[in-house]
Amino acid sequence: QVQLVESGGGLVQPGGSLRLSCAASGFTFSTYAMSWYRQAPGKERELVAASTTAGGSTTYASSVKGRFTISRDNAKNTVYLQMNSLKPEDTAVYYCNAKAWNWAKEYNYWGQGTQVTVSS
């Protein structure tokens, strides 16, 4: 059974930091691209950060570039999102995503999400 379990969310003051973790199981983690999405109230889901299978290439939303860092540890089947200099507009539910594909179909898995609230 495929599982992606996010953790590390919570309440933090503006300017603070959090590190989100996503523990994966039930699939070959090292062959999947991993990413983080978020969805704020009244907003559509947006891509925050993404990583290739070995972590050699990453991409970020312009709104978080320079503040957030995605990393992965394939030996631990875990992807992380380090969030620094947090702003109130970063408040959202953050979701972990795994994606791969072959000739037959696309594989696209989601975690349950973890709440991040940035407030004084």
N, C-alpha and C positions, 0 to 999 in steps of 0.2 A: 504494500500500500504506500502510495506516494504521500509524503508529508513535508510541509514547510512550516516551521514554527518560529514566529518572530518573538523576540523579547527585548527588553531594555528601554521600552518607552516609559513615559512618566511626565511629571510636571517639572519644568525648569524655568528659571528666570531668564529674561532677555540677556544675551551675552554669554550664557552658560553653554555647557556641552552635554551631549549624550552619545552613547554608542549603542546602536541597534545590532542585534545578532539574529541570524536566521539559520536554524539547524535543519538540514535536509536529510531525508531518508527515503528509501524505496525506489531509487533510481541511481544511475551512474552520474554522480554529481560533476565529475571532472569533464564530462562531455556536454554539459549544458552551459549556455550563457546565463548569467545571473544579473538581476536588476532589482532596483527598489523603485516603487511607485508610491504616490501619496494622493489622498483625496481629502480635501477640506470641505466643510459644510457648504452646500450650494455650488460646489465646483466639480468639474469633471476630473477623473483620475488623470494624473500626469506622471510622466517618467521623471524620476529624480536623478538616478545614476544607473549605469550599466557596466558590466564587465564581461570580457571575452572569457573563454573556458579556462585559460591559464592565468588570467588576470593581467595579461600583457598590454591590453588596450582598454581604456575606460572612457566613458563619456558622461557629461553632466548637464543638467538643465542650467541655463544661464543664471537663474535666480539663486543657485546654490554653489556655483563654481567658485573655488577658492575657500569655501567654508566646509564643504562636505567631502568625504573621501570614502570610496567604496573599495573594499579589499576582500579577498577570499583565501581560505585555507582549505585546499582540496583534500588534504590529509584528514581534516576534521569535518569535512562536508558542511562547512559553515561559511556564510558570507556576512560581512559586516558593513555597517554604515556609520562612520564617525562623523558626528555633526558638531561643529564648533560655531561660535559666534551666533547662536540661535536668535531668531527674530520672531515676533508674534505671528507673522505671516507664514512661518514654518509649521504652525499648528495644523495637524492633520492626522488621519490614520495612515500609517505607513505599511505597505505591503511588500512582501518578498515575492519575486517571480523567477521561475526557471523556464528556459525555452530551449528546445532542440527540434530537429526535424530529420526525416528521412524521405525516401521515395514514396512511402505509403501515407504518411500523415505528419502533422505538426504536433509536438508535445508542448503544452503550455500549462504550467502549474502555478498555483497561487497559495500563499499562506493566509491565515485568518486576519492578519493585521494587528498592529500595536499602536496605541494612541500616544501621540506626542503633543503636549500642550506647553506653549511658551507664553508665560504670563507673569506679571509682577504680583 
